[in-house]
Amino acid sequence: MAEPGGSGPIGPFPPGVDTDEQIVEYDKLRRRVLWTMPSGLFVVGSRGEDTGVRHLMTANWITQLSFAPKLLGVSVERTAITHGLVAATRCFSVSIIGREDRAIVRKFTKPTETDAEAGTINEVAYIERVTGAPILSQAVAFCDCELRETLEVGDHTLFVGEVVDAAFLRDDETTPVLRMEDTRMNYGG
C-alpha cells in the first residue's frame, strides 16, 4: 500500500478488508465519511522575514483549541509555502470569509502574487495588524496569532497560535460565514 504523501490508500484497515479491491472501496468510504464532518473554509495569512513577502492560503483544518489562553490550531501540509513562512516568522492570521464571498477562496489555492505597493495579493486587498501576517480586507472577521507550539501530525504540522488581535471587519456580526459544504471543494479523507 501507499506511503503517506503517496497516491494510494493508507492503512490501517479494519478486519476483513484484505484484498486490493476491498482496500480501495474502504478507502473511498472512509473519505466520504470524513468529508461529512462540518468544517469552515478560511484564508490563512503568513509573511516572510523579508517585509515584501506575503502569502494567503485557503484552509479548512482550523479550530479553537483553548479558552485560556485563546489558542487556534491550524493544520498545514509540510510542503505548502505557508508552512515554511509560519515556521520561520512564528505568526499567522486567519480570515473568516462571508458565505457570499465563496469564490474568493479559489484565488488562494495556488501560489500567490503580492503587490505590496497596491496592498493586494492575487489582486485582493489585504491589511496587516499586530503580527504583520496579511488579513483579507473583505473578511467578516479575523484572528491574528503568534505561534506558541507545533506538532507534526502525519504529513501536516499543527501550528498552535495564540490570538493576539481579533476583530470584526463588517458592521454586521451575523453575516453567515463560509463552510466547506458551501463550495464544491473538499480537502481531507
Buried (B, 14 or more C-beta within 10 A) or exposed (E): EEEEEEEEBBEEBEEEBEEEEEBEEBBEEBEEEEBEEEBBBBBBBBBBEEEEBBBBBBBBBBEEBEEEEBBBBBBBBBEBBBBBBBBEBBBBBBBBBBBEBBEBBEBBEEEBEBEEEEBBBBEBEBBBBBBBBBBBBBBBBBBBBBBBEBEEEEBBBBBBBBBBBBEEBEEEEEBEBBBBBBBEBBBEB
